């Protein structure tokens, strides 16, 4: 990834301004959107954990929305409800996430009937690590058991 280092703000010259409209995006499309794209998603708030908000998009996909402290956005006042959130797509090891830029990017219609509790956000992508680890453990225990049984002649009745 390339970057440009600037020593002083005087090194930057503003030559013009263009308003960029966020692209309305479904949760399923998020994985194919390039890193750094401005998008807008809508869905239902289902959880929060510190600077992260869990959203189930209208198409049923789980999306993680992140608000850094310096943006001034906090999720503490959000209980549950429908939301339209705008932000920048960043692709992380846990999949794509949307990073809001300011409070103007957050539009939530609160539900007064239900309250969500702070919860650890679930990964959208299912991990295969437990399956691989379980398979390795089972295979290792089976091999160790077979070796032990053969060394004690406990399997002499078997044809191998």
BELLINMO-V609103 format. One record per residue. N is the residue number from 1. SS is DSSP state (H for helix, E for strand, L for the rest). Layout:
N_SS + N_SS
This chain:
1_L + 2_L + 3_L + 4_L + 5_L + 6_L + 7_L + 8_L + 9_H + 10_H + 11_H + 12_L + 13_L + 14_L + 15_L + 16_L + 17_L + 18_L + 19_L + 20_L + 21_L + 22_L + 23_E + 24_E + 25_L + 26_L + 27_L + 28_L + 29_H + 30_H + 31_H + 32_H + 33_L + 34_L + 35_L + 36_L + 37_L + 38_E + 39_E + 40_E + 41_E + 42_E + 43_E + 44_E + 45_E + 46_E + 47_E + 48_E + 49_E + 50_L + 51_L + 52_E + 53_E + 54_E + 55_E + 56_E + 57_E + 58_L + 59_L + 60_L + 61_L + 62_E + 63_E + 64_E + 65_E + 66_E + 67_L + 68_L + 69_H + 70_H + 71_H + 72_L + 73_L + 74_L + 75_L + 76_L + 77_L + 78_L + 79_L + 80_L + 81_E + 82_E + 83_E + 84_E + 85_E + 86_E + 87_E + 88_E + 89_E + 90_E + 91_E + 92_E + 93_L + 94_L + 95_E + 96_E + 97_E + 98_E + 99_E + 100_L + 101_L + 102_L + 103_H + 104_H + 105_H + 106_E + 107_E + 108_E + 109_E + 110_E + 111_L + 112_L + 113_L + 114_L + 115_L + 116_L + 117_L + 118_E + 119_L + 120_L + 121_L + 122_L + 123_L + 124_L + 125_L + 126_L + 127_L + 128_L + 129_H + 130_H + 131_H + 132_H + 133_H + 134_H + 135_H + 136_H + 137_H + 138_H + 139_H + 140_H + 141_H + 142_H + 143_H + 144_H + 145_H + 146_H + 147_H + 148_H + 149_H + 150_H + 151_H + 152_L + 153_L + 154_L + 155_L + 156_L + 157_L + 158_L + 159_L + 160_L
